[in-house]
Amino acid sequence: MDNQNLIDMANRIGDFFESMPDHEEALTGVAEHIRRFWEPRMRRALLSTLDEAPDAYGLALTDFTREAIVRYREKLTPAEAPAV
């Protein structure tokens, strides 16, 4: 998975929602879009990239997108797959 591509996609989503007049609604929109339309492994990769290298990749996130991801991290974190 290309981590920089995930960051770029998240920023494009953030750019779209940031134009909304209600800041809180816009933040929720970013998180909900990522939660609904990104598969779990994409969300895991995005979150782990931010955890492992916050300075390297985190700086590439816009402030608005970072705020949405940090605020709604719990909702964005996929459930663990059941053990087989």
BELVENWO-V597546 format. One record per backbone hydrogen bond with DSSP energy under -0.5 kcal/mol. CO is the residue of the C=O (numbers start at 1). NH is the residue of the N-H. If there is no record, write none. Layout:
((CO;NH) (CO;NH))
This chain:
((1;3) (2;6) (3;7) (4;8) (5;9) (6;10) (7;11) (8;12) (9;13) (10;14) (11;15) (12;16) (13;17) (14;18) (15;19) (16;19) (17;20) (21;23) (22;26) (23;27) (24;28) (25;29) (26;30) (27;31) (28;32) (29;33) (30;34) (31;35) (32;36) (33;37) (34;38) (39;42) (39;43) (40;44) (41;45) (42;46) (43;47) (44;48) (45;49) (46;50) (47;51) (48;52) (49;53) (53;57) (53;58) (55;59) (57;60) (57;61) (58;61) (62;66) (63;67) (64;68) (65;69) (66;70) (67;71) (68;72) (70;73) (72;76) (73;77) (76;78))
